[in-house]
Amino acid sequence: MSDVGIKREIFIEAKPSTIFSYFTDAAKLRLWLGQQAKLEPAESGRIEIDMNGHDIVLGTFKTIDPYERIVFTWGWKGSDVHPPGSSIVDIALKPDAGGTWLHLQHSSVPESERECHEDGWNRNLPQLRDVLTNDGTIGQGAS
């Protein structure tokens, strides 16, 4: 059985470079995903996201193609079901008139965790859009 993963897309009225920074800058990532974050935005660099004071995501950056694509591993600290680095999040940014399409694919998520992750991305991607819309980036268009 092949894993097509969780797929989501969202249009954000911001430049790809602006959106990209919200995946590579810990202070910006915290605005839409988690309470705290430690990021080393380079290939093989570490990712640590404290989602809620209890659940910690651990992974590594696999691909960093500035303003176009970010791929990183994902898993939960201390989990036997979905351990650190056991799933892959692939983010592609495609400029379009007035903004950017963000395409997300999260693959290799264990079936028992799928609904939780679908709910999470359904909540967090619109939150990213809202943060970007409210921080003055609206109207900058795509580059």
C-alpha positions, -999 to 999 in steps of 0.1 A, spaced: 0 0 0 16 33 -10 14 63 12 0 93 -7 2 112 26 -17 143 37 -20 169 10 -30 205 15 -28 237 -5 -35 273 5 -32 306 -13 -14 333 7 -12 369 -3 26 372 3 58 367 -16 74 332 -16 104 347 1 83 360 30 64 327 34 97 308 32 110 327 62 81 315 83 96 279 80 132 288 86 131 316 113 122 302 147 107 334 159 84 335 129 75 298 130 63 302 166 38 328 154 18 300 136 31 266 147 40 258 183 50 277 214 88 275 210 111 264 182 148 258 176 158 256 139 190 251 121 179 260 85 205 241 65 205 207 50 208 181 78 200 210 103 179 201 133 143 211 139 127 211 173 92 225 178 75 226 212 39 224 201 21 230 234 45 226 263 42 188 262 44 175 226 78 181 209 84 176 172 119 166 162 133 163 127 159 175 103 159 197 72 165 176 40 161 202 13 162 239 14 157 255 -20 153 292 -11 118 306 -18 107 275 -36 108 243 -15 116 230 19 116 193 29 121 182 65 115 151 86 89 151 114 81 129 144 74 131 181 100 131 209 95 99 229 70 83 205 73 46 195 44 51 170 57 82 152 93 87 163 115 117 154 123 118 117 99 91 107 77 111 84 84 137 57 69 172 52 74 187 17 65 223 12 65 238 -23 59 276 -29 45 286 -63 41 323 -70 9 334 -86 -7 368 -93 -9 387 -60 6 359 -38 18 324 -35 3 289 -35 17 268 -7 15 231 -14 21 207 15 25 170 15 31 151 47 40 115 40 47 84 61 23 95 89 12 64 108 -25 56 103 -32 61 140 -18 96 138 -33 106 105 -65 124 118 -45 144 143 -21 156 117 -48 164 92 -66 185 119 -32 201 127 -25 212 91 -61 222 86 -57 246 116 -21 257 112 -19 266 75 -48 291 77 -31 304 109 0 310 88 -20 328 62 -37 349 89 -3 358 105 11 369 71 -20 388 63 -20 407 96 17 415 98 18 439 69 29 416 41 -5 417 23 -3 435 -10 34 428 -16 25 403 -44 46 374 -56 81 376 -68 
